[in-house]
Amino acid sequence: MQRIGLLGGTFDPPHRGHLWLAEAARDQLMLDKVLFLPVGQPPHKPDREITAVSHRLTMLQQTIQNTPAFTLDTSDSDRPPPHTTCTLIPLIQQAYPQAKLWLIIGSDSLVDLPDWVEPDWIVQHCRLAVLPRPGVDIDWLALETAVPGVSQVVDMLEGPTLNISSTALREWVRRGHSLNYLVETAVIDYIRKNKLYSPSAESAGFGT
């Protein structure tokens, strides 16, 4: 039976925090592969302007291209909204009918799980690989009350945390700072070439 991790997100832009989250799950849970699943329009960000999916797909492919166990999967970005996890998982199950699935998330997302669409269904159909995030405390009693059975399907990951967010990186670019060592070199070049995140991205502080 294949063991597959699912890492969804906007990836706007993808960064090394995403890579580490995927690698922590792959390594500790002995996953055969991790599917990176960029969302078209995240349901919890309806009013935020999202970078065109074509750009995000290219940057994500550039980010994961050197890791054979990491695969870009467009099941979510190719379909019409709403883009919810509970409607995405059946598509993955159809593509990998014999696989055991782990949804890879940070502890901040685990705390917010009761606010997701049909969280009870999600925990009945996949396990959760959870990496702790700084400053996030999990109230297991409250979480179990809101989503019965969730504590039985959580696999807590270990290791250092990289407190990087795509939101912070977009702001960092707008302020003219370098993204060196935060995102892959090919992604830095792509952001600069396509003037993403800042009208002056061409001359922003992308050190060499």
C-alpha positions, 0 to 999 in steps of 0.5 A, spaced: 500 500 500 502 506 498 503 512 503 502 518 500 502 525 503 497 531 501 500 538 502 495 543 499 496 551 499 496 557 495 504 557 494 504 564 493 510 564 493 512 557 495 518 557 500 523 553 503 518 552 509 513 548 505 519 544 503 521 542 510 514 541 512 513 536 506 520 533 508 519 532 515 512 528 513 516 524 508 521 522 512 518 521 519 512 517 516 516 513 511 511 516 505 512 514 498 511 521 495 508 527 497 503 531 492 503 538 492 496 541 491 496 548 489 489 551 490 485 555 485 482 560 489 482 558 497 475 558 500 478 562 506 481 568 502 475 570 498 477 577 498 485 577 497 488 578 490 491 571 488 497 571 483 495 567 477 495 560 478 500 559 472 505 563 475 504 559 482 504 552 478 511 554 475 514 556 481 512 550 485 514 546 480 521 549 480 521 549 488 520 541 488 523 539 481 530 536 485 526 532 489 523 525 486 518 524 492 515 530 491 510 531 485 506 537 483 498 535 482 493 540 479 487 536 481 485 542 485 487 548 481 484 545 475 477 544 478 472 549 479 470 552 486 469 551 491 476 548 493 475 545 499 479 539 502 473 535 503 471 535 496 479 534 494 480 528 497 475 523 493 479 526 487 486 523 490 482 517 492 480 515 485 487 517 483 490 512 488 485 507 490 490 503 494 493 509 498 493 511 505 493 518 505 496 523 510 494 531 510 500 535 512 498 541 516 501 545 521 499 545 528 495 552 527 491 549 521 489 543 526 487 548 531 482 551 526 480 544 523 473 545 526 472 551 522 473 547 515 468 544 511 466 537 514 472 536 518 468 530 521 468 527 514 476 529 513 478 525 519 474 519 517 478 518 510 485 520 512 490 521 517 493 528 519 501 529 519 502 535 524 508 539 524 508 544 531 508 551 529 511 556 534 506 559 539 501 555 537 498 551 543 493 545 541 487 544 546 486 537 545 479 537 549 476 542 545 478 539 539 476 532 540 469 535 542 469 539 536 471 534 531 470 527 535 476 522 533 481 527 531 486 525 536 486 518 534 488 520 527 493 525 528 501 524 527 505 529 530 511 531 527 518 532 530 524 537 528 525 544 527 520 549 525 521 554 520 517 560 521 516 562 514 509 565 511 508 566 503 504 573 506 511 575 510 515 574 503 510 578 499 511 584 504 518 582 504 519 583 496 514 589 496 519 592 501 525 591 496 528 586 500 532 579 498 529 572 498 535 569 498 535 562 502 528 563 503 525 560 496 529 557 491 534 560 486 529 559 480 523 562 483 527 568 485 529 569 478 522 567 476 519 573 481 524 578 478 523 576 471 515 576 471 515 582 476 511 579 481 509 582 488 511 588 487 511 593 481 519 594 482 520 587 483 525 587 477 530 592 481 528 589 488 533 587 493 534 580 490 542 579 492 546 574 487 
